[in-house]
Amino acid sequence: MYRVQQGDELAFRELMNRHIHGLHAYAYRMCHSIEVAEEITQEAFLRVWTRAKTWRPNKVQFSTWLYQITRNLCIDLFRRQKAQFVEDVDLSQIPDTSARRDETLIIALQQSVQKLPERQRTAFLLCQVQGWSQIEAAELLETTPDAVESLLSRARKTLRKTLSDRPSERDN
């Protein structure tokens, strides 16, 4: 990143190659749209390039800074469009087969995660999906690890309730 701050395009490409897949996966999980995730990922890296000099190595890790940029882009998009990126699927209309039950559960989980409050969704995706530690997530969310644990606890509780309230296969 020091080289990127000096305008080194080769270093920027290397940095981008190192982080692009994880960042795209995070953006996708935040907005649940491949096209939007691609746009957000591109914009995040464009901001890294154009605002490289604003990164302070002694203050925050590069990956935390990068994910914060991406998170902010997602939040800005949500606020601007006030749209939900998960398609509303009527789960009762999907035929009841074992393969469909798994697919239905995955869809229900994705929809439930998208409906979580933004900070709970971010904590859940970072820690449970991306594998970040609570300390790393706390840095990104600008809070404490205990607060992240609380966010995770509330997210899990909400997801359990939401998924347990779904009509079961036996109810059909």
C-alpha positions as CSV (number, residue, x, y, z in Angstrom):
1,M,0.0,0.0,0.0
2,Y,2.9,2.3,0.6
3,R,3.8,1.9,-3.1
4,V,0.2,2.6,-4.1
5,Q,0.4,5.8,-2.2
6,Q,3.3,6.8,-4.4
7,G,1.3,6.1,-7.6
8,D,2.7,2.6,-8.4
9,E,0.2,1.0,-10.7
10,L,1.8,-2.4,-10.6
11,A,1.6,-2.4,-6.8
12,F,-2.1,-1.4,-7.1
13,R,-2.8,-4.3,-9.5
14,E,-1.1,-6.7,-7.0
15,L,-3.1,-5.3,-4.1
16,M,-6.3,-5.6,-6.1
17,N,-5.6,-9.2,-7.2
18,R,-4.9,-10.1,-3.5
19,H,-8.2,-8.7,-2.2
20,I,-10.7,-8.7,-5.1
21,H,-12.3,-12.1,-4.5
22,G,-12.9,-11.6,-0.8
23,L,-14.2,-8.0,-1.3
24,H,-16.5,-9.1,-4.1
25,A,-17.9,-11.9,-2.0
26,Y,-18.5,-9.4,0.9
27,A,-20.2,-6.9,-1.4
28,Y,-22.4,-9.7,-2.9
29,R,-23.4,-10.8,0.5
30,M,-24.3,-7.3,1.5
31,C,-26.4,-6.5,-1.5
32,H,-27.2,-10.0,-3.0
33,S,-26.7,-8.9,-6.6
34,I,-23.8,-9.9,-8.7
35,E,-24.0,-6.8,-10.9
36,V,-24.2,-4.4,-8.0
37,A,-21.4,-6.3,-6.1
38,E,-19.2,-5.9,-9.2
39,E,-19.9,-2.1,-9.4
40,I,-19.3,-1.7,-5.6
41,T,-16.1,-3.7,-5.8
42,Q,-14.8,-1.6,-8.8
43,E,-15.8,1.7,-7.0
44,A,-14.1,0.5,-3.8
45,F,-10.8,-0.1,-5.7
46,L,-11.2,3.2,-7.6
47,R,-11.4,4.9,-4.2
48,V,-8.4,3.1,-2.9
49,W,-6.4,4.4,-5.9
50,T,-7.7,7.9,-5.8
51,R,-7.7,8.2,-2.0
52,A,-4.6,6.2,-1.2
53,K,-2.9,9.0,0.6
54,T,-5.7,9.2,3.1
55,W,-4.9,5.6,4.4
56,R,-3.0,5.8,7.7
57,P,-1.0,2.6,8.4
58,N,-0.6,3.2,12.1
59,K,-4.3,3.9,12.5
60,V,-6.0,1.0,10.7
61,Q,-5.0,-2.1,8.7
62,F,-5.4,-1.9,5.0
63,S,-8.0,-4.7,4.8
64,T,-10.1,-3.0,7.4
65,W,-9.9,0.3,5.5
66,L,-10.8,-1.4,2.2
67,Y,-13.8,-3.2,3.8
68,Q,-15.0,0.0,5.4
69,I,-15.0,1.7,2.0
70,T,-17.0,-1.2,0.6
71,R,-19.4,-1.2,3.5
72,N,-20.0,2.5,3.2
73,L,-20.6,2.1,-0.6
74,C,-23.3,-0.5,0.2
75,I,-24.9,1.6,2.8
76,D,-25.0,4.6,0.5
77,L,-26.6,2.5,-2.2
78,F,-29.2,1.1,0.2
79,R,-30.1,4.6,1.4
80,R,-30.1,6.1,-2.2
81,Q,-32.3,3.4,-3.7
82,K,-34.1,2.3,-0.6
83,A,-34.4,-1.0,-2.3
84,Q,-34.1,-4.6,-1.1
85,F,-31.8,-6.6,-3.3
86,V,-33.1,-10.0,-2.5
87,E,-36.0,-10.9,-4.8
88,D,-39.2,-11.6,-2.9
89,V,-39.8,-15.3,-3.5
90,D,-43.0,-16.9,-2.4
91,L,-41.5,-19.9,-0.7
92,S,-44.9,-21.7,-0.6
93,Q,-44.9,-21.8,-4.4
94,I,-41.8,-23.9,-4.7
95,P,-42.6,-27.6,-5.1
96,D,-41.7,-29.7,-2.0
97,T,-38.8,-32.0,-2.9
98,S,-35.7,-32.6,-0.8
99,A,-33.6,-30.6,-3.3
100,R,-36.1,-27.8,-3.2
101,R,-36.2,-27.8,0.6
102,D,-32.5,-27.1,0.7
103,E,-32.9,-24.4,-1.9
104,T,-35.8,-23.0,-0.1
105,L,-33.9,-22.9,3.2
106,I,-31.0,-21.1,1.5
107,I,-33.3,-18.5,0.0
108,A,-35.0,-18.0,3.3
109,L,-31.7,-17.6,5.0
110,Q,-30.4,-15.1,2.4
111,Q,-33.6,-13.1,2.7
112,S,-33.5,-13.2,6.5
113,V,-29.8,-12.0,6.5
114,Q,-30.7,-9.1,4.2
115,K,-33.5,-8.0,6.5
116,L,-31.2,-7.8,9.5
117,P,-30.3,-4.2,10.7
118,E,-27.2,-3.0,8.8
119,R,-24.8,-3.3,11.7
120,Q,-26.0,-6.8,12.7
121,R,-25.8,-7.9,9.0
122,T,-22.3,-6.5,8.7
123,A,-21.1,-8.2,11.9
124,F,-22.8,-11.5,10.9
125,L,-21.4,-11.5,7.4
126,L,-17.9,-10.6,8.5
127,C,-17.6,-13.0,11.4
128,Q,-19.8,-15.9,10.3
129,V,-19.3,-15.9,6.6
130,Q,-16.0,-14.1,5.9
131,G,-14.3,-15.6,8.9
132,W,-13.1,-12.3,10.5
133,S,-12.4,-12.2,14.2
134,Q,-14.6,-10.1,16.4
135,I,-11.6,-7.8,17.0
136,E,-11.2,-7.2,13.2
137,A,-15.0,-6.7,12.8
138,A,-14.9,-4.3,15.8
139,E,-12.3,-2.2,14.0
140,L,-14.4,-2.0,10.8
141,L,-17.5,-1.2,12.7
142,E,-15.6,1.3,14.9
143,T,-16.8,-0.4,18.1
144,T,-15.6,-2.9,20.7
145,P,-15.4,-6.7,20.3
146,D,-18.0,-7.0,23.1
147,A,-20.4,-4.9,21.0
148,V,-19.7,-7.1,18.0
149,E,-20.5,-10.1,20.1
150,S,-23.8,-8.4,21.1
151,L,-24.6,-7.7,17.4
152,L,-23.8,-11.3,16.5
153,S,-26.0,-12.6,19.3
154,R,-28.9,-10.4,18.2
155,A,-28.4,-11.4,14.6
156,R,-28.4,-15.1,15.4
157,K,-31.5,-14.8,17.6
158,T,-33.4,-12.9,14.9
159,L,-32.3,-15.4,12.2
160,R,-33.3,-18.4,14.4
161,K,-36.7,-16.8,15.1
162,T,-37.3,-15.9,11.4
163,L,-36.3,-19.3,10.2
164,S,-38.3,-21.1,12.8
165,D,-41.4,-19.1,12.0
166,R,-41.3,-20.3,8.4
167,P,-44.0,-22.9,7.5
168,S,-42.4,-26.3,7.6
169,E,-42.7,-28.9,4.9
170,R,-45.1,-30.8,7.1
171,D,-47.4,-27.8,7.2
172,N,-48.1,-28.0,3.5
